[in-house]
Amino acid sequence: MDVFEVGPSMDGPITETGRRLGDGQDGTKPGPGAVELFGAVRVDGVVDEAVEVARRFAPDLVVHDTVDAMGPLIAAVLGVPLAEHRITGPMPEQLLQAMADRAEGEYTARGVARPAPIAVVDPYPDALLPKTERDDFPGRLPLRPEPHSTTDGGRALPAPDGPVAALAFGTSVQDPAAMGSLVRSIASAGVSVLATVEPGEFDVDESLRHKVHAVGFVALARLLPSVDVVVSAGGTGTLLAALALGKPQVIRPFIADLPWNARRAADRGIAVEIEDLASAGDAVRQVISDPSYARTAKAVAEELADLDDANRVVKALLDRL
């Protein structure tokens, strides 16, 4: 797959957003910072370059995620159909509208209007949502969530005795100190931990080391099937991968949409949400000892299995062109 890079990675725009707004508004949490980050900073000065790169590529379709402002701009300028690919559950309409309004000047400057998508690909299942949050958009294409997999088998995974928790923060949270606190709490509760970090990233007491296994990066399709509970920051990828496999969860959210994911999972009865890192062990024990969490997670997984997989959704999307 060819990749054409345009503009800075996220670290630069986050720093710039914090510089512009101050007061901790760097865009990593919903609010004015997110509006400035995604509606302005991410597109400032790079739209024309992105359009030209896209023009040379000559796409038949532009696909963008929900908070991305660049994709719709490219589609508008090139006159190409647009599709949205959601990366989380429903977001507050007021927040999304504010982001769109913040980017409106880029459309005005080029004499185009923001296009409506021909379809919305949505991997976030209705099974996680109350009826008041479910989307009746006519172009919505529900997509069956599946855990990330690779063709490379990778290193062999430990097979500890007794209950086992997988601990994965995904890509959105980089906090070794928090990871270490969670590991120590879970191991102290007598539960083995498969943590997706490299060996040596944090210290544990000698008495706990036999319970802690640093496994590095492992595709979730390999990591999750053999564990009893999944502990995460509530990122959508990890949340839905665990759900697709019928695994109950413990979630400690940090930024962005993670608190919304944690609340929905807890309300659905498939997870315990925590705030205090030191309470992770008790929460893991609660999820393991109460069979209702695993029972509900498996029931939801059975619902998800009936959804269309990626191949069918792509075909349905292309049929709309």
NORVEN-V517186 format. One record per pair of residues at least 24 apart in sequence whose C-alpha atoms are under 10 Angstrom apart, sorted by the first residue. I is the first residue (numbers start at 1). J is the second residue. Records with the same first field share a line. If there is no record, write none. Layout:
BEGIN
I: J ; J
END
This chain:
BEGIN
2: 57
4: 50 ; 53 ; 54 ; 57
5: 50 ; 53
6: 46 ; 47 ; 49 ; 50 ; 51 ; 53
7: 42 ; 43 ; 44 ; 45 ; 46 ; 47 ; 49 ; 50
8: 42 ; 43 ; 46
9: 42
10: 37 ; 42
12: 41 ; 42
13: 37 ; 38 ; 40 ; 41 ; 42 ; 43 ; 44
14: 38 ; 41 ; 42
15: 41
16: 41 ; 42
17: 41 ; 42
27: 255 ; 256
28: 172 ; 254 ; 255 ; 256 ; 257
29: 254 ; 255 ; 256 ; 257 ; 258 ; 259
30: 91 ; 92 ; 95 ; 255 ; 256 ; 257
31: 94 ; 95 ; 98 ; 99 ; 256
32: 95 ; 98 ; 99
34: 67 ; 95 ; 96 ; 98 ; 99 ; 256
35: 67 ; 95 ; 96 ; 97 ; 98 ; 99 ; 100 ; 101 ; 102 ; 103
36: 98 ; 99 ; 102 ; 103
37: 67 ; 68 ; 99 ; 102
38: 67 ; 68 ; 69 ; 70 ; 96 ; 99 ; 100 ; 102 ; 103
39: 67 ; 68 ; 69 ; 70 ; 96 ; 97 ; 98 ; 99 ; 100 ; 101 ; 102 ; 103 ; 104 ; 105 ; 106
40: 69 ; 70 ; 99 ; 100 ; 101 ; 102 ; 103 ; 104 ; 105 ; 106
41: 102 ; 103
42: 68 ; 69 ; 70 ; 103
43: 68 ; 69 ; 70 ; 73 ; 103 ; 106
44: 70 ; 103 ; 106
46: 70
47: 71 ; 73 ; 74 ; 106
48: 73 ; 74 ; 77 ; 106 ; 110
50: 74
51: 75 ; 76 ; 77 ; 78
52: 78
54: 78
60: 318 ; 321
61: 118 ; 317 ; 318 ; 321
62: 117
63: 117 ; 119 ; 120 ; 121
64: 117 ; 120
65: 120 ; 121
66: 90 ; 91 ; 96 ; 120
67: 91 ; 95 ; 96 ; 99 ; 100
68: 99 ; 100
69: 99 ; 100 ; 102 ; 103 ; 104 ; 106 ; 114
70: 103 ; 106
72: 107 ; 113 ; 114 ; 115 ; 116 ; 117
73: 103 ; 104 ; 106 ; 107 ; 110 ; 112 ; 113 ; 114 ; 115
74: 107 ; 114 ; 115
75: 112 ; 114 ; 115 ; 116 ; 117
76: 107 ; 110 ; 111 ; 112 ; 113 ; 114 ; 115 ; 116
77: 107 ; 110 ; 111 ; 112 ; 113 ; 114 ; 115
78: 112
79: 112 ; 115
80: 115 ; 321
81: 115 ; 116 ; 117 ; 118 ; 119 ; 320 ; 321
82: 114 ; 115 ; 116 ; 117 ; 118 ; 119 ; 120 ; 321
83: 115 ; 116 ; 117 ; 118 ; 119 ; 120 ; 121 ; 139 ; 140 ; 317
84: 116 ; 117 ; 118 ; 119 ; 120 ; 121 ; 122 ; 139 ; 140
85: 117 ; 119 ; 120 ; 121 ; 122 ; 123 ; 140 ; 141 ; 143
86: 120 ; 121 ; 122 ; 123 ; 124
87: 121 ; 122 ; 123 ; 124 ; 235 ; 236 ; 237 ; 257
88: 122 ; 123 ; 124 ; 125 ; 235 ; 236 ; 237 ; 240 ; 257 ; 258 ; 260 ; 261
89: 122 ; 123 ; 124 ; 125 ; 126 ; 128 ; 129 ; 133 ; 134 ; 135 ; 236 ; 257 ; 260 ; 261 ; 264
90: 122 ; 124 ; 129 ; 133 ; 134 ; 135 ; 257 ; 260 ; 261
91: 133 ; 257 ; 260
92: 133
118: 317 ; 320 ; 321
119: 316 ; 317 ; 318 ; 320 ; 321
120: 317
121: 310 ; 313 ; 314 ; 317
122: 313
123: 236 ; 237 ; 240 ; 304 ; 307 ; 308 ; 309 ; 310
124: 236 ; 237 ; 239 ; 240 ; 304
125: 240 ; 300 ; 303 ; 304 ; 307
126: 300 ; 303 ; 304
127: 264 ; 265 ; 268 ; 299 ; 300 ; 301 ; 303 ; 304
128: 240 ; 243 ; 261 ; 263 ; 264 ; 265 ; 266 ; 267 ; 268 ; 269 ; 270 ; 300
129: 261 ; 264 ; 265 ; 267 ; 268
130: 264 ; 267 ; 268
139: 317 ; 320
140: 317
141: 307 ; 308 ; 312 ; 313 ; 314 ; 316 ; 317
142: 304 ; 307 ; 308 ; 309 ; 310 ; 313
143: 304 ; 306 ; 307 ; 308 ; 309 ; 310 ; 311 ; 312 ; 313 ; 314
144: 240 ; 244 ; 301 ; 303 ; 304 ; 305 ; 306 ; 307 ; 308 ; 309 ; 310 ; 312 ; 313
145: 236 ; 237 ; 239 ; 240 ; 241 ; 242 ; 243 ; 244 ; 245 ; 301 ; 304 ; 305 ; 307 ; 308 ; 309 ; 310
146: 220 ; 221 ; 237 ; 238 ; 240 ; 241 ; 242 ; 243 ; 244 ; 245 ; 304 ; 305 ; 309 ; 310
147: 219 ; 220 ; 221 ; 222 ; 223 ; 224 ; 225 ; 237 ; 238 ; 239 ; 240 ; 241 ; 242 ; 243 ; 244 ; 245
148: 218 ; 219 ; 220 ; 221 ; 222 ; 223 ; 237 ; 238 ; 241
149: 218 ; 219 ; 220 ; 221 ; 222 ; 223
150: 218 ; 219 ; 220 ; 221 ; 222
151: 219
152: 219
153: 218 ; 219 ; 222
154: 217 ; 218 ; 219 ; 222
155: 215 ; 216 ; 217 ; 218
156: 215 ; 218 ; 222
157: 194 ; 213 ; 214 ; 215 ; 218 ; 222 ; 223 ; 226
158: 193 ; 194 ; 213 ; 214 ; 215
159: 192 ; 194 ; 213 ; 226 ; 227
160: 191 ; 192 ; 193 ; 194 ; 210 ; 211 ; 212 ; 213 ; 227
161: 191 ; 192 ; 211
162: 190 ; 191 ; 192 ; 228
163: 190 ; 191 ; 192 ; 193 ; 226 ; 227 ; 228 ; 229 ; 284 ; 285 ; 288
164: 190 ; 191 ; 192 ; 193 ; 194 ; 211 ; 212 ; 226 ; 227 ; 228 ; 229 ; 230 ; 284 ; 288
165: 191 ; 192 ; 193 ; 194 ; 195 ; 212 ; 224 ; 226 ; 227 ; 228 ; 229 ; 230 ; 231 ; 249 ; 250 ; 281 ; 284 ; 288
166: 192 ; 193 ; 194 ; 195 ; 196 ; 213 ; 215 ; 220 ; 223 ; 224 ; 225 ; 226 ; 227 ; 228 ; 229 ; 230 ; 231 ; 232 ; 242 ; 249
167: 193 ; 194 ; 195 ; 196 ; 197 ; 214 ; 223 ; 224 ; 229 ; 230 ; 231 ; 232 ; 233 ; 238 ; 249 ; 250 ; 251
168: 194 ; 195 ; 196 ; 197 ; 216 ; 217 ; 218 ; 220 ; 223 ; 224 ; 230 ; 231 ; 232 ; 233 ; 234 ; 235 ; 238
169: 195 ; 196 ; 197 ; 231 ; 232 ; 233 ; 234 ; 235 ; 237 ; 238 ; 251 ; 252 ; 253
170: 196 ; 217 ; 220 ; 232 ; 233 ; 234 ; 235 ; 236 ; 237 ; 238 ; 239
171: 235 ; 237 ; 238
172: 233 ; 234 ; 235 ; 236 ; 254 ; 255 ; 256 ; 258
173: 232 ; 233 ; 234 ; 235 ; 253 ; 254 ; 255 ; 258
175: 254
176: 201 ; 202
177: 201 ; 202 ; 203
178: 202 ; 252 ; 277 ; 278
179: 232 ; 233 ; 277
180: 204 ; 277
181: 276 ; 277 ; 278 ; 279 ; 280
182: 231 ; 232 ; 252 ; 276 ; 277 ; 278 ; 279 ; 280 ; 281
183: 208 ; 211 ; 212 ; 213 ; 214 ; 231 ; 277 ; 278 ; 280 ; 281
184: 208 ; 209 ; 211 ; 212 ; 277 ; 278 ; 280 ; 281
185: 277 ; 278 ; 279 ; 280 ; 281 ; 282 ; 283 ; 284
186: 211 ; 212 ; 231 ; 277 ; 278 ; 279 ; 280 ; 281 ; 282 ; 283 ; 284 ; 285
187: 211 ; 212 ; 280 ; 281
188: 278 ; 280 ; 281 ; 282
189: 279 ; 280 ; 281 ; 282 ; 283 ; 284 ; 285
190: 281 ; 284 ; 285
191: 228 ; 281 ; 284 ; 285 ; 288
192: 227
193: 227 ; 229 ; 230 ; 231
194: 223 ; 224 ; 227 ; 230 ; 231
195: 223 ; 231
196: 220 ; 223
221: 245
228: 284 ; 287 ; 288 ; 294
229: 271 ; 284 ; 285 ; 287 ; 288 ; 293 ; 294
230: 271 ; 284 ; 287
231: 271 ; 272 ; 273 ; 280 ; 283 ; 284
232: 258 ; 262 ; 273
233: 258 ; 259 ; 261 ; 262 ; 273 ; 274
234: 258 ; 259 ; 260 ; 261 ; 262 ; 263 ; 265 ; 273
235: 259 ; 260 ; 261 ; 262
236: 261 ; 262
239: 265 ; 271
240: 265 ; 301 ; 304
241: 301
242: 297 ; 301
243: 270 ; 271 ; 296 ; 297 ; 298 ; 299 ; 300 ; 301 ; 302 ; 304
244: 297 ; 298 ; 300 ; 301 ; 302 ; 303 ; 304 ; 305
245: 297 ; 298 ; 300 ; 301 ; 302 ; 304 ; 305
246: 270 ; 293 ; 294 ; 295 ; 296 ; 297 ; 298 ; 299 ; 300 ; 301 ; 302 ; 304
247: 271 ; 293 ; 294 ; 295 ; 296 ; 297 ; 298 ; 300 ; 301
248: 272 ; 284 ; 287 ; 288 ; 291 ; 292 ; 293 ; 294 ; 295 ; 296 ; 297 ; 298
249: 273 ; 283 ; 284 ; 287 ; 288 ; 293 ; 294 ; 297
250: 274 ; 280 ; 281 ; 283 ; 284 ; 285 ; 286 ; 287
251: 275 ; 280 ; 283 ; 284
252: 276 ; 277 ; 279 ; 280
265: 297
266: 293
268: 293 ; 296 ; 297 ; 300
269: 293 ; 294 ; 295 ; 296 ; 297
270: 294 ; 295 ; 296 ; 297 ; 298 ; 299 ; 300
271: 296 ; 297
END
